[in-house]
Every structure is written in structure tokens, then in C-alpha cells.
């Protein structure tokens, strides 16, 4: 574990490092891709936990990086949660994605505009952003084709974008814009 050169740090293969000594107030670690982070560990039992809050620029950069999918949560008619993966693009304070009008998530968002999305990197030490907001839906063909092509370019590459953009903007597809009202974003969770 970066920053600890003491024999008091030990870990079994596949287990989290444990710290037997006093808990340091601040541990500075240089860990790509976040070399600017200051980790503030907290002691929970004998397990050392670190949480670093991302600021707005950091979480916006994080969710836009690479081909990370969003896990969209909507509210079912009976109040139960529904979660589905989506390809998306950030656009200012909004997240833009498409879906078919027959999906559970589309029915949910047409009935109740509330939604949340989690974006994570899945690489220990893990980072994630959870974004809460409300959705608006459009069926405008020109806008749908433009955004579908841009979204597909992120995930499939520029060369395949026109093909999949056209496929994802046919009648029955919806363009969803989720305006982000609140964010919780943490980096380098170990």
C-alpha cells in the first residue's frame, strides 16, 4: 500500500491491507490517474479505509473518460428500483443517452422523471460518481440522430458511429437528457 513502509501493514492475498499501528491523519499517495489526491484514512475496526471526494471538475472528467457505461436507476410503478446499463455522453450539467420506448427504463422515466446514474471504473482502488437528477425525453429525429451518433462514437469509435447512430435513431427510439441535480463522487476507495 503506497505510503506505508512499515512492517505493521500486512495483507493476505486477496484481502485488504490492515494497519496495526496508530492511524495517520493524512497519507499522501501518488496513484495514477489521480496524482493530486490526498487520502484521508479512517479507522474502522482494524481495516484501513480511504475515501477521497472528487470536486466538480474531477467528477466531470472522470465520467467522460474512456468507454465507462452508466448504471441508470429508475423508479418502477410499484416503487421498486430498476437498474440498466446505458451508453451516455456528458453535456454540461446533463447526461444524454438513448433508449427504446418499450424498455422498462423508458416507461419509468415517462411516468416519473426522477433517475440516478452510477459511473465507476471498476479498478481497485475504485472510483465512482453517483449522479441524481430528473429526465426529459425527446423524439425529435434530427436531435436523436445527432446525439445517437455522438454517443456511439464514444463507445464504438468514429468509423462505426454513422452506422450505429442511424440504427439508434429510428422511430421508437427516445433521446433522454438527465439534468444532474446532485453528485457524490469518490476516488481511490480502498
C-alpha positions in Angstrom: 0.0 0.0 0.0 1.6 3.3 -1.1 2.9 5.5 1.7 3.3 2.7 4.2 6.8 1.2 4.6 6.2 -0.2 8.0 6.0 -3.9 8.8 2.8 -3.0 10.6 1.0 -3.1 7.3 0.1 -6.6 6.3 -2.3 -8.2 3.9 -3.3 -11.7 2.9 -3.5 -12.3 -0.9 -6.9 -11.0 -2.0 -7.5 -9.2 1.3 -7.4 -5.5 2.1 -4.3 -4.2 3.8 -4.6 -3.9 7.6 -2.8 -1.4 9.7 -1.8 -2.4 13.2 -0.2 1.0 14.3 -1.8 4.4 15.1 -3.9 5.8 12.3 -2.1 8.5 10.4 -4.0 11.7 9.9 -3.1 12.2 6.3 -1.5 9.9 3.8 -0.2 11.3 0.6 -0.1 8.8 -2.2 0.8 9.3 -5.8 -1.5 6.9 -7.7 -2.3 7.2 -11.4 -4.6 8.6 -12.6 -5.1 10.8 -9.6 -1.6 12.0 -8.6 -3.1 15.1 -6.9 -5.1 13.3 -4.3 -4.6 13.5 -0.6 -6.0 10.4 1.1 -7.6 10.8 4.5 -7.8 7.4 6.1 -10.3 6.5 8.8 -10.1 3.5 11.1 -13.0 1.1 11.1 -12.2 -1.9 13.3 -8.7 -2.9 12.1 -9.4 -2.2 8.4 -8.0 1.0 7.0 -10.5 2.8 4.7 -9.7 5.7 2.5 -12.2 8.0 0.8 -11.3 11.0 -1.4 -14.1 13.3 -2.6 -13.9 14.5 -6.2 -14.6 18.1 -6.9 -16.8 19.1 -9.9 -14.0 19.3 -12.5 -12.7 15.9 -11.3 -16.0 14.0 -11.5 -16.9 15.6 -14.8 -13.6 14.4 -16.2 -14.0 11.0 -14.6 -17.4 10.2 -16.1 -16.3 11.4 -19.6 -13.2 9.2 -19.6 -13.0 6.3 -22.0 -16.0 4.0 -22.5 -17.4 3.8 -19.0 -21.0 2.8 -19.0 -23.6 4.4 -16.7 -25.8 2.3 -14.5 -29.1 4.1 -14.7 -31.6 3.7 -11.8 -35.3 4.5 -12.3 -38.4 4.0 -10.2 -40.9 1.3 -11.2 -44.6 1.9 -10.9 -44.7 -0.1 -7.7 -41.8 1.9 -6.2 -39.2 -0.8 -6.8 -35.9 0.3 -8.2 -34.9 -0.7 -11.8 -31.2 -0.6 -12.9 -30.0 -0.8 -16.5 -26.6 -0.1 -18.2 -26.6 2.8 -20.7 -24.1 4.4 -23.0 -24.1 8.2 -22.4 -22.4 11.5 -23.0 -22.0 14.3 -20.6 -23.3 17.7 -21.9 -22.6 20.4 -19.3 -24.8 19.6 -16.3 -26.7 16.9 -18.2 -26.2 13.3 -19.2 -27.5 12.3 -22.6 -28.4 8.8 -23.7 -30.9 6.9 -25.8 -33.3 4.1 -25.2 -36.2 2.3 -26.9 -39.7 3.4 -26.0 -40.6 -0.2 -25.0 -38.0 -0.6 -22.3 -38.7 -0.6 -18.6 -36.5 2.4 -18.0 -38.4 4.4 -20.8 -41.7 3.6 -19.2 -40.4 4.5 -15.8 -39.0 7.9 -16.9 -42.2 8.8 -18.8 -44.1 8.2 -15.6 -41.6 9.5 -13.1 -38.8 11.9 -14.2 -36.5 11.0 -11.2 -33.4 9.0 -12.1 -29.9 8.3 -10.8 -26.8 7.1 -12.6 -23.6 5.5 -11.2 -20.4 5.5 -13.2 -17.4 3.6 -11.9 -14.0 2.5 -13.1 -14.1 -1.0 -11.5 -10.3 -0.9 -10.9 -9.0 -1.1 -7.3 -8.6 1.3 -5.7 -12.0 2.1 -7.1 -13.5 5.4 -8.0 -17.1 6.2 -8.8 -19.6 9.0 -9.3 -23.3 8.8 -8.4 -25.5 11.4 -10.0 -29.1 12.2 -9.1 -31.4 14.2 -11.3 -34.5 14.4 -13.4 -35.0 13.4 -17.1 -36.6 15.0 -20.1 -37.4 12.9 -23.2 -37.4 13.9 -26.9 -38.4 12.1 -30.1 -37.1 14.8 -32.5 -35.5 12.8 -35.3 -32.7 15.3 -36.1 -31.7 15.7 -32.5 -31.9 11.9 -31.9 -29.7 11.2 -34.9 -27.1 13.8 -33.9 -26.8 12.6 -30.3 -27.1 8.8 -31.1 -24.1 9.2 -33.5 -22.1 11.2 -30.9 -22.8 8.6 -28.2 -21.9 5.7 -30.4 -18.7 7.4 -31.4 -17.5 7.3 -27.8 -18.2 3.6 -27.4 -17.7 2.1 -30.9 -15.3 4.6 -32.5 -15.8 7.3 -35.1 -15.6 4.9 -38.0 -18.7 3.0 -36.8 -20.6 6.0 -35.5 -22.7 6.8 -38.6 -23.9 3.1 -38.9 -24.9 2.7 -35.3 -26.1 6.3 -35.0 -28.6 5.6 -37.8 -29.7 2.4 -36.2 -30.1 4.0 -32.7 -32.3 6.9 -34.1 -35.1 5.0 -35.8 -38.8 5.6 -34.9 -39.4 4.1 -31.4 -36.1 5.4 -30.0 -36.1 8.1 -27.4 -33.4 10.7 -26.6 -33.1 11.2 -22.8 -31.4 14.2 -21.2 -30.9 13.7 -17.4 -30.2 17.1 -15.7 -27.9 16.4 -12.8 -29.1 18.0 -9.5 -26.8 16.3 -7.0 -23.5 14.4 -7.2 -21.5 12.2 -4.8 -18.1 11.2 -6.3 -15.3 9.4 -4.6 -11.8 8.4 -5.8 -9.3 5.8 -4.8 -11.5 3.9 -2.4 -9.6 1.2 -0.8 
